[in-house]
Structures are given as C-alpha cells and as structure tokens.
Amino acid sequence: AFFSKMANTTHISKKRKFVADGVFYAELNEFLTRELAVDGYSGVEVRVTPVRTEIIIRATRTREVLGEKGRRIRELTSLIQKRFNFPEDTLELYAERVAARGLCAIAQAESLKYKLLGGLAVRRACYGIIRFIMESGAKGCEVVVSGKLRAQRAKAMKFKDGYMISSGNPCREYLDKAVRHVLMRQGVLGVRVNIMLPWDREGKLGPKTPQPDVITIFEPKEDLTAVMAPKVEATA
C-alpha cells in the first residue's frame, strides 16, 4: 500500500514491495494497538490514492480517538508521518466506528483483558463476554484463557458456545480471531477469542459469500394445473 509509490519511483522488486508493505502494516498495527487499547481499537485499513495515503482506524470509541477538537488524531498523524518519512500533507488519518462491537474479536479480547486486570473472576468474565458475543448475533464463539489462573500450576480454561468451524477455506472469512497478553501479578495470562461471524447478504456484519456446505431447502411450489373446460359437441 504505502510502498507502492516508492516502487514506482525506485523500481524495487515485487517481492520486496510486498514484504515492505507487510512490515509497515505490522508496525502501524502494533503502535495503534498499544496507543488506543483503552479506546476499543479494532483494526486498521490502509488505502493509497495518487494524491495521499489514507489510514482508517476502526474503534468502538471514535470520540476518544479523535480527541478534543481533533487534537489526538493530529498527534497520531504527526507521529506516523515522522516515523515513516511521509512528505507533508500526504497522510490522512480517519476514525471509523465499529458497526457491531460484539462481533469484533479484538474489542472483546481487550474487554476481557481489562476485566481480568480489574480483579474479576476468570469464569465470570469469560461467560459475560460469551453472552455478549452471542447476543450480538454471532453463530458461535470460543474463549481460551491460559496461564496461572489460581494455583501456581498453569492451566488453560476453554469456554464455548454455538457453532464453530475449524478447517477449510471458510475459516478465513467466517472466523475473527484475537490474542492478548494480560500482565497479572502472579504471571502472564494468555487470552484468545474466536468468533464465528454470521452470513450477511450485504457484507456488513459478516461475509457475503455463503458457506459451501450449508444447503437451504425451499418448500416446493404448488402445481397450478390448468382446469380444462369441457368440450361441447355440436349436435346436428
């Protein structure tokens, strides 16, 4: 995305361009994850136009991302511009509200992280997250918390609800995944949230493409047999 302009001017190879794009996205995502964790950061999208590069930040609390009179988003723009050597007035940052917070794995993983840091019991926190996800219209979800939960011995607790796929190409479209590390007093806890998105014809809440193994059987239409009028034979 960002390095496509560089590729046009310096003619770097396709392989190097894609690697550079991936490194840029990974570093940008890491920076925004740390900076906007409290504000419900849920992902980033980079769009490159001939005039400027647009970075769309998806979050649950867009007002906090923008800041007072847009101050915070201007600070973020300045930091990213200086770090990646963007020319003046070629970078724009936008904040976009997440349509359904309950169907976003990153938002739910962050929510669970702050619940655990607040001292809430693991089981209660996980069931609360699962209930919220399922009420938001998800087909299924899975929450795994691993580490030193109570005793000194580390273990993993897995909570599931609904329908979940784990293999095949639909996994790429239907599963939303997120992993977070919670720095507790007794050690580090690992949190993993998997959400099975519903099929959405418009592509807003879930993928447009239907699952290949889901077959819908329609009711047969009633046969409308034409009623033939009786023939009247002419009598001589």
Secondary structure, 3 states (H helix, E strand, C coil): CCCHHHHHHHCCCHHHHHHHHHHHHHHHHHHHHHHCCCCCEEEEEEEECCCCEEEEEEECCHHHHHCHHHHHHHHHHHHHHHHCCCCCCCEEEEEEECCCHHHCHHHHHHHHHHHHHCCCCHHHHHHHHHHHHHHCCCCEEEEEEEECCCCCCCEEEEEEEECCCCCCCHHHHHEEEEEEEEECCCCEEEEEEEEECCCCCCCCCCCCCCCCCCCCCCCCCCCCCCCCCCCCCCCC
